[in-house]
Structure formats: structure tokens, C-alpha cells
């Protein structure tokens, strides 16, 4: 039986906001990676697992969006994205439907030319364009790079995602599964919880503040007895005193909104009631401090 199984690592790459995390969440049918319409939402490499008992196992590496770095955190994120290429058996490159191949995509193409891996191009968000246009976009990208496969899809609507899975299995090597069948992610619960709080902050706040936000979990403990309540204490880190005021909001309204939205999703994740307490702290220019970046979970030496 095991001789017929295929297992391997698939790196999902692309510019910010092309839908990488949405695609991964839909493929494994569970929310692990946070999503928002703001760039730089995913900062670390997130590993999730798709298991098919008859075909094998796909380990997805969801990576930060590839962009021009403006600080040490940005450099870390781009380094994380490109380092994931080294660990992959297959590369899944997501792009938006367009006839224009910009500087970001050109840089990705340069990087891909240095690999000998199968590359599957997914043209995402096809629900946003007219069908006749899709053939034009396929043609544009086919001329730019010799892809093994090109698949038009919609991660948000779930269009053609079975085709994505089927195609990945075609290119994976034969071998036994890396993880138990019920494994969905290697992310610790504390890290997923911190990311959920950061996601709700991204959704609630304006454009300027979210880039400078990190979240740390100070305490996570389930109460003894029959109550089934989990106490979570978390700190939202920002870079400026003015940002702290925006995050807290008038009379604490913004912080309450973030907490309320995060609590609902944390309760779904943990399958318990959650008592969530949030604080806000200022750490000036933490995105340019390697020490503070490490404290908040971004370890450059692990790339």
C-alpha cells in the first residue's frame, strides 16, 4: 500500500495579497493562516498538512508575500519566502489575473529559474474577471516561464481547487506520509491564537497601524473543574504612542471590538469558552530590532 503513496512539501509563493493563505485554508478545509486585505499579513512560514489515505500527503508551506523590504522584518519575511523554495518538492505560485507581469513577479521568475522543481502556476481570483480574459492571462504567463501546469482558480469561492490538489499529487515523489493522518498543522496553539488576535487587529484598524503590530500570548490556561473556560492574556505590540491610542480607541472601544472578534474565533479553535484580556504596549521601531523580532517569534537564524 505504502509503495503507491506520494508525499512531499509544496511551497506556496507569490506577492502580498494574492490569496496564498486563503488558498491554503480552503485546501485543508480548516483555518490555520490568518487572512486580510492588507499586505504583509503572513509573516512566518506556516506548515499545514493535507492527507488523502489512498494517494498520500501534501505538506503545504504558506509563505509571506514577496515584496520590496523596507525594514528588518520585511527582509526576514522575504528571506522566509525564498528559503521555502529550498525545502520544497513542488512550487505553487499564485498570481492575480493580469496581462501585466510586474517587478515583483519578474523577481520570482528569476528565483524560479535557479530551481529544478516542478512549478504549478495558479491564476487566482478568476471569479473577478470575464472568462474570455482568462485565456489571455494564461498566454501572458506561459510566455514568461515554462510552467509545468497552469490552473485558473478562485481560492475564495473554491473554484478548481480539486484540480490544484490532483495536479500537485501528479508531481510529488513516492514515499510514506510525514505526519499522522489527523495532523493539520505544526503551528502551536499559542501561535495560532496570537495570529488570530493579530488578524482581528488588522481587520479593525486603519492602513498605517497594522504593519507595526505584533501579538504575544502572556498566559493561556484552562481552568480546573467543569467550567471549561480558557483564560488568555495577550499583548498587542505597536511602534508609536499615537498607534497605542488608536488601538485602544475612545473609551477602549477599539480594543473591545478586537477582543470580541478574536474571542469568538478562539472559542471555535479551542472548543471552550474563552476569557480574553488584552493589553497594548509600545516598542519603538521593533521591526528594525533583531532582538525584539526574536522576542515576537521572528527568528532570522532559522531561515
Rosetta blueprint (number, residue, H / E / L):
1 X L
2 X H
3 X H
4 X H
5 X L
6 X E
7 X E
8 X E
9 X E
10 X E
11 X E
12 X E
13 X E
14 X L
15 X L
16 X L
17 X L
18 X L
19 X L
20 X H
21 X H
22 X H
23 X H
24 X H
25 X H
26 X H
27 X H
28 X H
29 X L
30 X L
31 X L
32 X L
33 X L
34 X L
35 X L
36 X L
37 X L
38 X L
39 X L
40 X L
41 X L
42 X L
43 X L
44 X L
45 X L
46 X E
47 X E
48 X E
49 X E
50 X E
51 X E
52 X E
53 X L
54 X L
55 X L
56 X E
57 X E
58 X E
59 X E
60 X E
61 X E
62 X E
63 X L
64 X L
65 X L
66 X L
67 X L
68 X L
69 X L
70 X L
71 X L
72 X H
73 X H
74 X H
75 X H
76 X H
77 X H
78 X H
79 X H
80 X H
81 X H
82 X H
83 X H
84 X H
85 X H
86 X H
87 X L
88 X L
89 X L
90 X E
91 X E
92 X E
93 X E
94 X E
95 X E
96 X E
97 X L
98 X L
99 X L
100 X L
101 X L
102 X L
103 X H
104 X H
105 X H
106 X H
107 X H
108 X H
109 X H
110 X H
111 X H
112 X H
113 X L
114 X L
115 X L
116 X L
117 X L
118 X E
119 X E
120 X E
121 X E
122 X E
123 X E
124 X E
125 X L
126 X H
127 X H
128 X H
129 X L
130 X L
131 X H
132 X H
133 X H
134 X H
135 X H
136 X H
137 X H
138 X H
139 X H
140 X H
141 X H
142 X H
143 X H
144 X H
145 X L
146 X L
147 X L
148 X L
149 X E
150 X E
151 X E
152 X E
153 X L
154 X E
155 X L
156 X L
157 X L
158 X L
159 X E
160 X L
161 X H
162 X H
163 X H
164 X H
165 X H
166 X H
167 X H
168 X H
169 X H
170 X H
171 X H
172 X L
173 X L
174 X E
175 X L
176 X L
177 X L
178 X L
179 X L
180 X L
181 X L
182 X L
183 X L
184 X L
185 X E
186 X L
187 X L
188 X L
189 X H
190 X H
191 X H
192 X H
193 X H
194 X H
195 X H
196 X H
197 X H
198 X H
199 X H
200 X H
201 X H
202 X H
203 X H
204 X H
205 X L
206 X L
207 X H
208 X H
209 X H
210 X H
211 X L
212 X L
213 X L
214 X E
215 X E
216 X E
217 X E
218 X E
219 X E
220 X E
221 X E
222 X E
223 X L
224 X L
225 X L
226 X L
227 X L
228 X L
229 X E
230 X E
231 X E
232 X E
233 X E
234 X E
235 X E
236 X E
237 X E
238 X E
239 X L
240 X L
241 X H
242 X H
243 X H
244 X H
245 X H
246 X H
247 X H
248 X H
249 X L
250 X H
251 X H
252 X H
253 X H
254 X H
255 X H
256 X H
257 X H
258 X H
259 X H
260 X H
261 X H
262 X H
263 X H
264 X H
265 X H
266 X H
267 X H
268 X H
269 X H
270 X H
271 X L
272 X L
273 X E
274 X E
275 X E
276 X E
277 X E
278 X E
279 X E
280 X E
281 X E
282 X E
283 X L
284 X L
285 X L
286 X H
287 X H
288 X H
289 X L
290 X H
291 X H
292 X H
293 X H
294 X H
295 X H
296 X L
297 X L
298 X L
299 X L
300 X H
301 X H
302 X H
303 X L
